[in-house]
């Protein structure tokens, strides 16, 4: 999958690795809600929610988390072409999926 990312983007990602892993990831982990908090927050959602996950690697942690979220909301999990970062590796297909979902929501 990594080899599908354009070289200039890979270089930028590598240059930002220290910031990402040293500051952003720890801050994200500290701010994560508990499952009970998340259930309460989701129960109050006043807008339609869609759960999207890359089609490849169905046992990846991001996909398992999104599956849990879809199950909690009682909604379908929509597959997007690609792997962990489909917006990078499959940008046109990801955009088409998002466009379709947004168009469906606008008609509801």
PECORMO-V397475 format. One record per pair of residues at least 12 apart in sequence whose ideal C-beta (glycine too) atoms are under 10 Angstrom apart, sorted by sequence separation. I is the first residue (numbers start at 0). J is the second residue. D is the distance in whole Angstrom. If there is no record, write none. Layout:
i & j & d
I & J & D
I & J & D
This chain:
i & j & d
52 & 64 & 9
53 & 65 & 9
65 & 77 & 9
80 & 92 & 4
81 & 93 & 7
52 & 65 & 4
79 & 92 & 7
80 & 93 & 7
50 & 64 & 10
51 & 65 & 7
52 & 66 & 7
62 & 76 & 8
79 & 93 & 5
50 & 65 & 5
79 & 94 & 10
80 & 95 & 9
81 & 96 & 10
50 & 66 & 8
52 & 68 & 9
62 & 78 & 9
79 & 95 & 9
80 & 96 & 7
50 & 67 & 9
52 & 69 & 8
79 & 96 & 5
50 & 68 & 5
51 & 69 & 9
78 & 96 & 8
79 & 97 & 8
50 & 69 & 4
57 & 76 & 10
77 & 96 & 7
48 & 68 & 8
49 & 69 & 9
50 & 70 & 9
62 & 82 & 10
77 & 97 & 10
48 & 69 & 9
50 & 71 & 9
57 & 78 & 9
61 & 82 & 10
62 & 83 & 9
79 & 100 & 10
50 & 72 & 7
61 & 83 & 7
77 & 99 & 9
49 & 72 & 9
54 & 77 & 10
55 & 78 & 9
59 & 82 & 8
60 & 83 & 10
61 & 84 & 10
77 & 100 & 7
48 & 72 & 6
50 & 74 & 6
52 & 76 & 6
54 & 78 & 4
55 & 79 & 10
59 & 83 & 7
49 & 74 & 7
50 & 75 & 8
51 & 76 & 8
52 & 77 & 8
53 & 78 & 7
54 & 79 & 7
55 & 80 & 8
56 & 81 & 10
48 & 74 & 7
49 & 75 & 9
50 & 76 & 5
51 & 77 & 5
52 & 78 & 7
53 & 79 & 5
54 & 80 & 6
55 & 81 & 6
56 & 82 & 6
41 & 68 & 8
47 & 74 & 9
49 & 76 & 9
50 & 77 & 7
51 & 78 & 8
52 & 79 & 7
53 & 80 & 8
54 & 81 & 7
55 & 82 & 4
56 & 83 & 7
44 & 72 & 8
49 & 77 & 6
51 & 79 & 5
53 & 81 & 5
54 & 82 & 8
55 & 83 & 8
42 & 71 & 9
53 & 82 & 5
37 & 67 & 9
41 & 71 & 6
42 & 72 & 9
53 & 83 & 6
55 & 85 & 9
37 & 68 & 8
41 & 72 & 6
52 & 83 & 10
53 & 84 & 8
54 & 85 & 8
53 & 85 & 5
34 & 67 & 8
38 & 71 & 6
52 & 85 & 9
53 & 86 & 10
55 & 88 & 9
37 & 71 & 8
38 & 72 & 10
51 & 85 & 8
55 & 89 & 10
53 & 88 & 9
54 & 89 & 9
53 & 89 & 8
34 & 71 & 8
54 & 92 & 10
53 & 93 & 9
51 & 93 & 9
51 & 96 & 7
51 & 97 & 8
49 & 96 & 10
49 & 97 & 9
51 & 100 & 8
49 & 100 & 5
49 & 101 & 9
0 & 53 & 10
47 & 100 & 9
47 & 101 & 10
49 & 103 & 9
0 & 55 & 8
49 & 104 & 8
0 & 56 & 9
47 & 103 & 9
48 & 104 & 10
47 & 104 & 5
46 & 104 & 9
47 & 107 & 7
12 & 84 & 10
12 & 87 & 9
8 & 84 & 10
3 & 81 & 8
9 & 87 & 10
3 & 82 & 8
8 & 87 & 7
4 & 84 & 8
0 & 81 & 8
1 & 82 & 10
3 & 84 & 9
0 & 82 & 5
1 & 83 & 10
5 & 87 & 8
0 & 83 & 7
1 & 84 & 10
4 & 87 & 6
5 & 88 & 10
0 & 84 & 8
3 & 87 & 8
4 & 88 & 7
0 & 85 & 10
3 & 88 & 4
2 & 88 & 10
3 & 89 & 8
0 & 87 & 9
1 & 88 & 9
0 & 88 & 6
